[in-house]
Each structure stands twice: as C-alpha cells, then as structure tokens.
Amino acid sequence: MIRIDKSILITGASRGLGLALMNGLARRGARVVGVARHAAEMGAVAEALRWEGLEAHALACDVGDKEAIYPMVGAATALVGPLDVLVHNASTLGPTPLPLLLDTACEDLQRVLEVNVVGPFRLTKAVAGNMSVRGKGLVMHITSDAAVSAYPRWGAYGVSKAALEHLGRVWAAELEGTGVRFVSVDPGEMDTRMYRDAVPDGDYSQLSRPEAVAARLVEWVAWQSESVPSGARLEAAKLEAA
C-alpha cells in the first residue's frame, strides 16, 4: 500500500465526505489539516486520528468569511508545512427545504456563492502562489451533477457548483506549466446529512457511503492524480476503472 507523503488541507472535514477523506488520507500517511466551522466536531475528528498515532490537526474556520482565510492558511502551514493538496469540500445548500429560484432570497443566493465559490477562490489564491513557486500542487474541487444538470429547487447550489467547476478550468489554464494542477470531482449522490436535508423524504438505501467514495479518491490521489489533464472533471464512480 503506497503511502501519501503529502501535506493536505480539507475543508468541510468534520462530517460526510470531508470526514471520510481526512480519515482515509491520514491513515495513508498524509499530514492532514481538517477545517470546519464547528471547533468541537472538527477537534474530535483530529483527536481520534492522533490516538491512532497519525498526524491530524483541526482548525475552526468559516470558508465564507473573507477575514478568516489567510490566518487559517498560516495556521495550517505552521502545523504541517507547505500544502501539497487542497481539497475544497465545504459547501452549503442554502435554506432547506430547497426553494424554487423565484422564491430564493438574494441574500441566500449570495451566501451560497460566498461559501461555495468565493471562499474556494480566496483559499486557492492564498495557497496556489506557494505551490507554483515549489512547482507542484493539487487543488481538488468537490462538485456535483447539479453543476451540469438543471434540477428544480437545486438552483442556488447548482449555479454555485457550475461556477466552481469553471473556476477550476480557468485556474488550470492560467497556471498551466507551473506544476499546480486542478481537478473537479463529482462524488455522486451520497448518504450525508446535506443530502438528507435537501431530500428529507428520500430513499437513502441506494446512495453511496461517503467512506466508499473517499476510498476511491484516496487511491486516485496515491496512484493516478498526475495521469489526468489539469482542469479535468472526474466522476468518483469511474475512478476505480481508470
């Protein structure tokens, strides 16, 4: 089993896919910093991994807060050194039950974009310069099929994920040749708290488990992350066959 000797920052790491990625990457030898808004939840995740003898750290931060980004990056690099991988996993649906666009308040759309698009933009700005100087780095945007398909009531979220994906493509074009690479990964529908909030009366039995999706992504980071062009869009369900 190949070890992942990298410093990795994951946003939205206290639950769902972010939590599963933090666990999987730490257990493969990565030096991991998890970021989430709730300090107690995030701290408990990191503490459990440290009890296993792994290098894991927790930072409390709202990625939608402009003033929090640079201090958070400074704290993360002080803990694990310059970042090799940045995973933009944190996101918000906006109000639930999900409203139609005509019923979506402008302030709610603004908040979704602030967390799902502007936050990752700011965080990448804070990290990618150092990556380019070092000639290496991977930035992963966790996206959704709502970025490419129009679903009623998923408007604010879908618009934000479409923008996030294109943001990654533009970053890839502008930083081509620097060694900094960008990918957007669609994890598919998972049984997470976010999905249950969005679809409160859904059938969750057929949904993927975040741990299973994370396992595929961890293997991809370990073995195949340099085999796809920067700016690519990947589907997690197809990574095993890649």
ROLOMI-233064 format. One line per field, with one value per residue: residue in three letters; chain; x, y, z of N, C-alpha, C in turn. Coordinates in nm, 3 decimals. Layout:
BEGIN
type: ALA,... $
mol: A,... $
n.x: X,... $
n.y: Y,... $
n.z: Z,... $
ca.x: X,... $
ca.y: Y,... $
ca.z: Z,... $
c.x: X,... $
c.y: Y,... $
c.z: Z,... $
This chain:
BEGIN
type: MET,ILE,ARG,ILE,ASP,LYS,SER,ILE,LEU,ILE,THR,GLY,ALA,SER,ARG,GLY,LEU,GLY,LEU,ALA,LEU,MET,ASN,GLY,LEU,ALA,ARG,ARG,GLY,ALA,ARG,VAL,VAL,GLY,VAL,ALA,ARG,HIS,ALA,ALA,GLU,MET,GLY,ALA,VAL,ALA,GLU,ALA,LEU,ARG,TRP,GLU,GLY,LEU,GLU,ALA,HIS,ALA,LEU,ALA,CYS,ASP,VAL,GLY,ASP,LYS,GLU,ALA,ILE,TYR,PRO,MET,VAL,GLY,ALA,ALA,THR,ALA,LEU,VAL,GLY,PRO,LEU,ASP,VAL,LEU,VAL,HIS,ASN,ALA,SER,THR,LEU,GLY,PRO,THR,PRO,LEU,PRO,LEU,LEU,LEU,ASP,THR,ALA,CYS,GLU,ASP,LEU,GLN,ARG,VAL,LEU,GLU,VAL,ASN,VAL,VAL,GLY,PRO,PHE,ARG,LEU,THR,LYS,ALA,VAL,ALA,GLY,ASN,MET,SER,VAL,ARG,GLY,LYS,GLY,LEU,VAL,MET,HIS,ILE,THR,SER,ASP,ALA,ALA,VAL,SER,ALA,TYR,PRO,ARG,TRP,GLY,ALA,TYR,GLY,VAL,SER,LYS,ALA,ALA,LEU,GLU,HIS,LEU,GLY,ARG,VAL,TRP,ALA,ALA,GLU,LEU,GLU,GLY,THR,GLY,VAL,ARG,PHE,VAL,SER,VAL,ASP,PRO,GLY,GLU,MET,ASP,THR,ARG,MET,TYR,ARG,ASP,ALA,VAL,PRO,ASP,GLY,ASP,TYR,SER,GLN,LEU,SER,ARG,PRO,GLU,ALA,VAL,ALA,ALA,ARG,LEU,VAL,GLU,TRP,VAL,ALA,TRP,GLN,SER,GLU,SER,VAL,PRO,SER,GLY,ALA,ARG,LEU,GLU,ALA,ALA,LYS,LEU,GLU,ALA,ALA $
mol: A,A,A,A,A,A,A,A,A,A,A,A,A,A,A,A,A,A,A,A,A,A,A,A,A,A,A,A,A,A,A,A,A,A,A,A,A,A,A,A,A,A,A,A,A,A,A,A,A,A,A,A,A,A,A,A,A,A,A,A,A,A,A,A,A,A,A,A,A,A,A,A,A,A,A,A,A,A,A,A,A,A,A,A,A,A,A,A,A,A,A,A,A,A,A,A,A,A,A,A,A,A,A,A,A,A,A,A,A,A,A,A,A,A,A,A,A,A,A,A,A,A,A,A,A,A,A,A,A,A,A,A,A,A,A,A,A,A,A,A,A,A,A,A,A,A,A,A,A,A,A,A,A,A,A,A,A,A,A,A,A,A,A,A,A,A,A,A,A,A,A,A,A,A,A,A,A,A,A,A,A,A,A,A,A,A,A,A,A,A,A,A,A,A,A,A,A,A,A,A,A,A,A,A,A,A,A,A,A,A,A,A,A,A,A,A,A,A,A,A,A,A,A,A,A,A,A,A,A,A,A,A,A,A,A,A,A,A,A,A,A,A $
n.x: 0.085,0.075,0.219,0.100,0.278,0.225,0.128,-0.188,-0.483,-0.818,-1.136,-1.452,-1.440,-1.545,-1.753,-1.940,-1.826,-1.588,-1.495,-1.457,-1.256,-1.050,-0.996,-0.921,-0.699,-0.519,-0.467,-0.318,-0.077,-0.061,-0.013,-0.250,-0.478,-0.781,-1.064,-1.339,-1.651,-1.738,-1.575,-1.561,-1.660,-1.479,-1.240,-1.271,-1.260,-0.993,-0.855,-0.923,-0.788,-0.526,-0.497,-0.459,-0.202,-0.150,-0.088,-0.278,-0.478,-0.689,-0.880,-1.086,-1.296,-1.481,-1.527,-1.653,-1.597,-1.424,-1.214,-1.104,-0.952,-0.666,-0.537,-0.610,-0.480,-0.216,-0.200,-0.240,-0.016,0.184,0.142,0.169,0.347,0.430,0.152,0.058,-0.167,-0.492,-0.819,-1.127,-1.396,-1.598,-1.929,-2.250,-2.604,-2.782,-3.102,-3.320,-3.636,-3.544,-3.584,-3.772,-3.615,-3.746,-3.842,-3.619,-3.428,-3.229,-3.018,-2.977,-2.889,-2.655,-2.507,-2.471,-2.309,-2.092,-1.982,-1.949,-1.817,-1.675,-1.530,-1.363,-1.219,-1.078,-0.927,-0.773,-0.622,-0.466,-0.303,-0.206,0.001,0.235,0.245,0.301,0.553,0.700,0.662,0.475,0.160,-0.179,-0.511,-0.828,-1.160,-1.461,-1.746,-2.068,-2.338,-2.535,-2.413,-2.402,-2.647,-2.982,-3.175,-3.492,-3.537,-3.282,-3.138,-2.968,-2.755,-2.674,-2.598,-2.381,-2.202,-2.157,-2.023,-1.800,-1.674,-1.602,-1.436,-1.220,-1.130,-1.044,-0.841,-0.668,-0.598,-0.469,-0.255,-0.111,0.168,0.303,0.314,0.113,-0.193,-0.536,-0.847,-1.188,-1.413,-1.683,-1.864,-2.092,-2.424,-2.458,-2.508,-2.547,-2.560,-2.616,-2.741,-2.968,-3.088,-3.156,-3.324,-3.556,-3.744,-3.649,-3.533,-3.279,-3.138,-3.012,-2.801,-2.455,-2.200,-2.018,-1.762,-1.694,-1.675,-1.470,-1.260,-1.206,-1.120,-0.891,-0.724,-0.696,-0.558,-0.322,-0.225,-0.298,-0.325,-0.173,-0.222,-0.426,-0.542,-0.483,-0.755,-0.953,-1.271,-1.391,-1.561,-1.635,-1.730,-1.627,-1.358,-1.228,-1.209,-1.039 $
n.y: -0.120,0.204,0.489,0.819,1.078,1.364,1.705,1.804,1.992,1.998,2.119,2.150,1.919,1.785,1.611,1.377,1.344,1.491,1.427,1.150,1.154,1.279,1.088,0.868,0.964,1.041,0.792,0.683,0.801,1.073,1.417,1.582,1.851,1.938,2.138,2.312,2.468,2.424,2.398,2.201,1.960,1.926,1.914,1.676,1.484,1.508,1.448,1.180,1.057,1.119,0.963,0.723,0.744,0.906,1.189,1.454,1.743,2.007,2.286,2.561,2.727,2.941,2.912,3.094,3.336,3.615,3.735,3.527,3.354,3.386,3.384,3.121,2.963,3.028,2.916,2.646,2.581,2.623,2.405,2.172,2.228,2.355,2.338,2.055,1.948,2.067,2.048,2.141,2.101,2.190,2.314,2.472,2.428,2.633,2.768,2.517,2.347,2.311,2.594,2.713,2.898,3.141,3.190,3.221,3.407,3.694,3.736,3.480,3.340,3.481,3.408,3.131,3.138,3.273,3.090,2.855,2.925,3.181,3.157,2.920,3.037,3.247,3.094,2.932,3.134,3.204,2.987,2.880,3.033,2.976,2.704,2.714,2.834,2.630,2.443,2.238,2.089,2.013,2.095,2.026,2.039,1.966,1.872,1.846,1.663,1.843,2.061,2.031,1.943,2.058,2.085,2.121,2.337,2.306,2.524,2.746,2.605,2.444,2.639,2.748,2.531,2.486,2.722,2.686,2.466,2.579,2.777,2.622,2.528,2.764,2.844,2.628,2.677,2.924,2.868,2.682,2.478,2.543,2.344,2.327,2.175,2.124,1.976,1.879,1.698,1.486,1.341,1.188,1.083,1.076,0.929,1.154,1.409,1.652,1.575,1.449,1.665,1.809,1.635,1.533,1.327,1.115,0.805,0.656,0.426,0.343,0.507,0.606,0.537,0.778,0.693,0.493,0.634,0.811,0.631,0.555,0.802,0.850,0.644,0.730,0.974,0.867,0.705,0.790,1.064,1.233,1.157,1.259,1.537,1.874,2.064,1.887,1.716,1.480,1.174,1.018,0.755,0.632,0.611,0.384,0.220,0.357 $
n.z: 0.000,-0.102,0.050,0.125,0.116,0.189,0.254,0.345,0.311,0.404,0.352,0.522,0.683,0.902,0.884,0.677,0.337,0.358,0.618,0.584,0.388,0.529,0.728,0.565,0.416,0.620,0.732,0.537,0.562,0.515,0.610,0.767,0.768,0.893,0.826,0.957,1.047,1.307,1.599,1.803,1.689,1.476,1.613,1.756,1.555,1.462,1.698,1.743,1.532,1.597,1.823,1.705,1.633,1.416,1.199,1.239,1.231,1.353,1.250,1.321,1.111,0.898,0.568,0.414,0.522,0.467,0.613,0.751,0.598,0.523,0.782,0.853,0.659,0.722,0.980,0.917,0.755,0.940,1.100,0.936,0.734,0.400,0.177,-0.011,-0.125,-0.174,-0.077,-0.174,-0.018,0.154,0.159,0.105,0.102,0.117,0.223,0.359,0.350,0.004,-0.196,-0.486,-0.752,-0.795,-0.546,-0.394,-0.177,-0.244,-0.070,0.029,-0.197,-0.236,-0.007,-0.052,-0.282,-0.174,0.008,-0.148,-0.382,-0.382,-0.145,-0.191,-0.407,-0.278,-0.098,-0.265,-0.389,-0.172,-0.144,-0.387,-0.498,-0.348,-0.407,-0.684,-0.686,-0.570,-0.761,-0.771,-0.685,-0.595,-0.650,-0.553,-0.646,-0.504,-0.659,-0.819,-0.974,-1.012,-1.114,-1.385,-1.470,-1.471,-1.196,-1.055,-0.780,-0.687,-0.755,-0.654,-0.537,-0.756,-0.946,-0.810,-0.802,-1.073,-1.134,-0.969,-1.088,-1.338,-1.250,-1.165,-1.415,-1.534,-1.356,-1.409,-1.676,-1.654,-1.485,-1.614,-1.676,-1.446,-1.261,-1.080,-1.035,-1.125,-1.047,-1.086,-0.897,-0.909,-0.667,-0.677,-0.569,-0.225,0.098,0.310,0.569,0.447,0.206,0.308,0.432,0.206,0.068,0.235,0.252,0.108,-0.052,0.095,0.077,-0.153,-0.193,-0.218,0.024,0.209,0.292,0.112,-0.128,-0.059,-0.029,-0.294,-0.392,-0.235,-0.324,-0.585,-0.551,-0.453,-0.662,-0.924,-0.965,-1.121,-1.375,-1.526,-1.724,-1.617,-1.497,-1.554,-1.533,-1.313,-1.237,-0.943,-0.925,-1.147,-1.110,-1.013,-1.231,-1.387 $
ca.x: 0.000,0.159,0.193,0.080,0.364,0.186,0.053,-0.319,-0.587,-0.952,-1.242,-1.573,-1.386,-1.596,-1.861,-1.962,-1.712,-1.468,-1.451,-1.406,-1.129,-0.950,-0.960,-0.851,-0.568,-0.431,-0.427,-0.219,0.047,-0.064,-0.023,-0.380,-0.546,-0.923,-1.124,-1.484,-1.698,-1.762,-1.446,-1.570,-1.672,-1.355,-1.138,-1.291,-1.211,-0.847,-0.807,-0.937,-0.680,-0.399,-0.493,-0.407,-0.063,-0.146,-0.073,-0.404,-0.499,-0.821,-0.892,-1.222,-1.297,-1.590,-1.461,-1.723,-1.553,-1.306,-1.106,-1.053,-0.880,-0.521,-0.494,-0.627,-0.371,-0.096,-0.204,-0.226,0.123,0.264,0.121,0.211,0.436,0.363,0.047,0.071,-0.302,-0.602,-0.948,-1.240,-1.512,-1.705,-2.031,-2.381,-2.720,-2.874,-3.217,-3.396,-3.647,-3.489,-3.688,-3.759,-3.536,-3.832,-3.863,-3.489,-3.387,-3.099,-2.917,-2.948,-2.804,-2.524,-2.438,-2.430,-2.196,-1.979,-1.922,-1.921,-1.735,-1.581,-1.440,-1.257,-1.135,-0.987,-0.837,-0.677,-0.529,-0.376,-0.221,-0.152,0.126,0.342,0.254,0.367,0.695,0.757,0.648,0.387,0.041,-0.306,-0.631,-0.944,-1.291,-1.570,-1.858,-2.196,-2.406,-2.617,-2.336,-2.420,-2.788,-3.069,-3.276,-3.576,-3.512,-3.139,-3.083,-2.854,-2.645,-2.629,-2.526,-2.252,-2.113,-2.117,-1.922,-1.681,-1.606,-1.538,-1.325,-1.108,-1.077,-0.970,-0.716,-0.582,-0.546,-0.378,-0.137,-0.052,0.314,0.363,0.313,-0.009,-0.296,-0.672,-0.947,-1.321,-1.456,-1.823,-1.866,-2.218,-2.516,-2.411,-2.594,-2.488,-2.657,-2.656,-2.839,-3.093,-3.152,-3.212,-3.429,-3.590,-3.829,-3.592,-3.489,-3.135,-3.076,-2.934,-2.696,-2.320,-2.149,-1.902,-1.638,-1.661,-1.631,-1.339,-1.159,-1.168,-1.044,-0.760,-0.646,-0.664,-0.451,-0.200,-0.175,-0.336,-0.361,-0.099,-0.249,-0.533,-0.503,-0.532,-0.882,-1.047,-1.385,-1.391,-1.670,-1.573,-1.774,-1.549,-1.214,-1.173,-1.181,-0.947 $
ca.y: 0.000,0.322,0.598,0.951,1.167,1.499,1.791,1.817,2.067,1.960,2.199,2.073,1.787,1.730,1.515,1.341,1.309,1.553,1.344,1.024,1.182,1.306,0.959,0.783,1.020,1.032,0.653,0.650,0.870,1.217,1.513,1.634,1.955,1.947,2.269,2.316,2.582,2.386,2.358,2.078,1.847,1.910,1.872,1.536,1.404,1.509,1.380,1.036,1.013,1.127,0.846,0.613,0.774,0.972,1.334,1.517,1.868,2.067,2.431,2.611,2.838,2.951,2.948,3.209,3.455,3.668,3.766,3.406,3.268,3.391,3.328,2.977,2.905,3.042,2.816,2.513,2.559,2.612,2.272,2.060,2.273,2.399,2.245,1.985,1.920,2.146,1.989,2.229,2.014,2.260,2.382,2.487,2.423,2.743,2.729,2.396,2.281,2.388,2.673,2.749,3.019,3.258,3.210,3.229,3.543,3.734,3.717,3.338,3.307,3.542,3.326,3.007,3.169,3.313,2.970,2.751,2.974,3.287,3.101,2.846,3.130,3.312,2.996,2.897,3.246,3.203,2.866,2.843,3.102,2.895,2.581,2.740,2.856,2.498,2.364,2.122,2.109,1.966,2.158,1.944,2.095,1.867,1.930,1.775,1.658,1.964,2.160,2.008,1.914,2.154,2.022,2.217,2.364,2.299,2.632,2.817,2.510,2.406,2.753,2.762,2.423,2.513,2.826,2.628,2.385,2.664,2.840,2.528,2.525,2.888,2.830,2.534,2.743,3.033,2.817,2.574,2.479,2.577,2.227,2.328,2.110,2.142,1.881,1.882,1.559,1.465,1.217,1.119,1.101,1.006,0.937,1.252,1.498,1.753,1.516,1.426,1.796,1.850,1.540,1.477,1.207,1.033,0.668,0.668,0.294,0.322,0.608,0.565,0.578,0.867,0.619,0.421,0.735,0.860,0.528,0.568,0.927,0.830,0.563,0.815,1.065,0.791,0.636,0.836,1.205,1.304,1.092,1.328,1.675,1.977,2.120,1.780,1.683,1.336,1.115,0.925,0.619,0.575,0.618,0.250,0.160,0.442 $
ca.z: 0.000,-0.115,0.144,0.067,0.195,0.146,0.346,0.280,0.381,0.358,0.413,0.549,0.716,1.027,0.859,0.537,0.254,0.413,0.730,0.530,0.322,0.631,0.787,0.468,0.381,0.737,0.752,0.434,0.591,0.487,0.720,0.729,0.845,0.864,0.854,0.964,1.127,1.446,1.655,1.881,1.597,1.400,1.707,1.790,1.442,1.464,1.819,1.723,1.444,1.671,1.911,1.621,1.601,1.286,1.205,1.201,1.303,1.332,1.256,1.310,1.015,0.801,0.443,0.359,0.594,0.399,0.705,0.815,0.506,0.534,0.911,0.852,0.579,0.802,1.087,0.858,0.713,1.061,1.155,0.850,0.629,0.276,0.136,-0.139,-0.177,-0.117,-0.114,-0.149,0.006,0.227,0.078,0.168,0.014,0.139,0.305,0.331,0.221,-0.106,-0.263,-0.626,-0.770,-0.778,-0.402,-0.329,-0.143,-0.298,0.034,0.039,-0.311,-0.210,0.092,-0.118,-0.368,-0.089,0.065,-0.246,-0.494,-0.344,-0.043,-0.260,-0.483,-0.184,-0.040,-0.369,-0.401,-0.057,-0.144,-0.518,-0.524,-0.291,-0.485,-0.812,-0.658,-0.544,-0.884,-0.754,-0.603,-0.648,-0.595,-0.589,-0.621,-0.494,-0.731,-0.814,-1.104,-1.023,-1.190,-1.529,-1.496,-1.403,-1.113,-0.984,-0.638,-0.659,-0.836,-0.594,-0.523,-0.889,-1.004,-0.741,-0.841,-1.211,-1.127,-0.908,-1.190,-1.438,-1.180,-1.173,-1.551,-1.558,-1.281,-1.481,-1.796,-1.618,-1.416,-1.694,-1.680,-1.315,-1.174,-0.998,-1.114,-1.076,-1.092,-1.023,-0.875,-0.875,-0.587,-0.690,-0.457,-0.105,0.217,0.401,0.632,0.350,0.114,0.382,0.448,0.077,0.027,0.367,0.243,0.003,-0.027,0.111,0.077,-0.275,-0.201,-0.182,0.153,0.193,0.313,-0.011,-0.225,-0.015,-0.056,-0.434,-0.409,-0.174,-0.418,-0.701,-0.510,-0.435,-0.781,-1.057,-0.968,-1.225,-1.504,-1.597,-1.750,-1.525,-1.540,-1.587,-1.448,-1.290,-1.161,-0.849,-0.952,-1.257,-1.083,-0.994,-1.362,-1.462 $
c.x: 0.088,0.118,0.180,0.154,0.340,0.119,-0.077,-0.413,-0.721,-1.053,-1.368,-1.540,-1.444,-1.706,-1.863,-1.835,-1.583,-1.409,-1.390,-1.273,-1.019,-0.903,-0.876,-0.712,-0.470,-0.380,-0.333,-0.091,0.050,-0.066,-0.145,-0.427,-0.691,-0.979,-1.275,-1.525,-1.705,-1.637,-1.454,-1.577,-1.541,-1.244,-1.149,-1.240,-1.059,-0.792,-0.816,-0.826,-0.545,-0.385,-0.442,-0.260,-0.045,-0.134,-0.199,-0.429,-0.636,-0.811,-1.039,-1.221,-1.421,-1.528,-1.533,-1.685,-1.421,-1.188,-1.041,-0.955,-0.728,-0.471,-0.506,-0.516,-0.239,-0.088,-0.181,-0.081,0.217,0.255,0.184,0.307,0.359,0.267,0.075,-0.063,-0.402,-0.732,-1.059,-1.367,-1.628,-1.802,-2.161,-2.489,-2.796,-2.993,-3.276,-3.529,-3.601,-3.599,-3.667,-3.677,-3.621,-3.856,-3.732,-3.453,-3.249,-2.988,-2.880,-2.860,-2.663,-2.443,-2.389,-2.307,-2.072,-1.907,-1.871,-1.827,-1.630,-1.483,-1.329,-1.165,-1.032,-0.882,-0.733,-0.576,-0.425,-0.275,-0.145,-0.021,0.245,0.358,0.330,0.516,0.767,0.745,0.561,0.270,-0.082,-0.420,-0.751,-1.072,-1.393,-1.695,-1.980,-2.252,-2.502,-2.543,-2.361,-2.563,-2.873,-3.180,-3.360,-3.543,-3.365,-3.065,-2.960,-2.733,-2.587,-2.549,-2.388,-2.154,-2.069,-2.007,-1.791,-1.603,-1.534,-1.423,-1.201,-1.047,-0.996,-0.837,-0.619,-0.519,-0.441,-0.249,-0.076,0.100,0.381,0.379,0.194,-0.124,-0.431,-0.761,-1.079,-1.369,-1.602,-1.833,-1.991,-2.305,-2.473,-2.510,-2.524,-2.598,-2.705,-2.763,-2.972,-3.166,-3.220,-3.330,-3.476,-3.675,-3.778,-3.566,-3.337,-3.062,-2.987,-2.818,-2.560,-2.286,-2.029,-1.769,-1.595,-1.612,-1.492,-1.230,-1.113,-1.082,-0.904,-0.670,-0.605,-0.552,-0.319,-0.139,-0.192,-0.354,-0.287,-0.128,-0.359,-0.492,-0.560,-0.656,-0.988,-1.160,-1.392,-1.517,-1.611,-1.609,-1.692,-1.400,-1.154,-1.132,-1.078,-0.806 $
c.y: 0.124,0.428,0.730,1.051,1.311,1.573,1.831,1.897,2.033,2.049,2.113,1.932,1.725,1.626,1.479,1.303,1.369,1.474,1.214,1.043,1.207,1.176,0.877,0.834,1.013,0.890,0.604,0.732,1.018,1.297,1.600,1.742,1.959,2.080,2.254,2.432,2.548,2.325,2.224,1.954,1.820,1.861,1.725,1.443,1.394,1.433,1.229,0.982,1.018,1.011,0.723,0.635,0.845,1.122,1.400,1.637,1.925,2.218,2.467,2.734,2.828,2.998,3.063,3.340,3.504,3.684,3.642,3.328,3.270,3.346,3.177,2.908,2.914,2.939,2.676,2.485,2.553,2.471,2.163,2.101,2.316,2.293,2.186,1.963,2.006,2.089,2.085,2.143,2.088,2.326,2.389,2.481,2.555,2.693,2.594,2.403,2.372,2.463,2.680,2.878,3.145,3.290,3.221,3.375,3.573,3.711,3.570,3.291,3.361,3.458,3.195,3.032,3.205,3.190,2.876,2.795,3.075,3.237,3.017,2.934,3.195,3.214,2.951,3.009,3.244,3.089,2.846,2.913,3.023,2.764,2.604,2.767,2.723,2.405,2.242,2.160,2.058,2.036,2.081,2.015,1.980,1.931,1.840,1.763,1.775,2.076,2.148,1.975,2.009,2.080,2.130,2.218,2.352,2.416,2.698,2.725,2.473,2.516,2.766,2.654,2.437,2.619,2.772,2.546,2.474,2.742,2.750,2.523,2.651,2.887,2.740,2.599,2.848,2.984,2.698,2.589,2.510,2.455,2.221,2.277,2.120,2.032,1.909,1.738,1.557,1.334,1.134,1.140,1.013,1.024,1.025,1.336,1.603,1.697,1.494,1.557,1.840,1.764,1.467,1.351,1.112,0.890,0.669,0.535,0.271,0.420,0.550,0.611,0.670,0.794,0.546,0.517,0.785,0.758,0.534,0.693,0.915,0.749,0.646,0.913,0.990,0.745,0.713,0.987,1.284,1.249,1.159,1.473,1.770,2.041,2.017,1.771,1.532,1.296,1.006,0.780,0.552,0.567,0.479,0.187,0.239,0.383 $
c.z: 0.000,-0.014,0.069,0.154,0.151,0.261,0.278,0.370,0.318,0.428,0.428,0.594,0.842,1.008,0.711,0.463,0.308,0.528,0.679,0.459,0.424,0.695,0.690,0.436,0.499,0.756,0.642,0.449,0.562,0.617,0.689,0.826,0.800,0.909,0.856,1.054,1.275,1.507,1.728,1.791,1.525,1.491,1.744,1.680,1.447,1.583,1.804,1.634,1.515,1.769,1.836,1.585,1.469,1.304,1.151,1.291,1.265,1.342,1.240,1.220,0.927,0.670,0.372,0.424,0.536,0.493,0.766,0.728,0.528,0.671,0.916,0.774,0.656,0.913,1.033,0.819,0.833,1.119,1.070,0.740,0.505,0.224,-0.002,-0.206,-0.100,-0.168,-0.073,-0.139,0.074,0.130,0.156,0.063,0.010,0.220,0.262,0.406,0.106,-0.179,-0.414,-0.637,-0.750,-0.631,-0.325,-0.302,-0.200,-0.197,0.050,-0.077,-0.289,-0.112,0.031,-0.205,-0.286,-0.035,-0.043,-0.358,-0.447,-0.239,-0.106,-0.344,-0.391,-0.131,-0.142,-0.389,-0.290,-0.061,-0.275,-0.550,-0.472,-0.367,-0.615,-0.795,-0.638,-0.663,-0.871,-0.666,-0.673,-0.574,-0.646,-0.549,-0.615,-0.552,-0.722,-0.955,-1.122,-1.095,-1.339,-1.567,-1.412,-1.328,-1.045,-0.835,-0.598,-0.724,-0.777,-0.583,-0.660,-0.957,-0.941,-0.784,-0.987,-1.215,-1.070,-1.009,-1.291,-1.376,-1.186,-1.311,-1.583,-1.482,-1.358,-1.603,-1.759,-1.552,-1.490,-1.698,-1.548,-1.226,-1.081,-1.084,-1.044,-1.133,-1.018,-1.014,-0.832,-0.797,-0.607,-0.567,-0.340,0.008,0.320,0.464,0.533,0.255,0.185,0.410,0.319,0.036,0.153,0.362,0.135,0.047,-0.024,0.094,-0.044,-0.290,-0.161,-0.041,0.131,0.207,0.186,-0.119,-0.188,-0.045,-0.201,-0.457,-0.348,-0.266,-0.539,-0.668,-0.502,-0.567,-0.911,-1.070,-1.075,-1.364,-1.583,-1.618,-1.646,-1.584,-1.569,-1.486,-1.436,-1.215,-1.072,-0.879,-1.062,-1.228,-1.066,-1.127,-1.441,-1.463 $
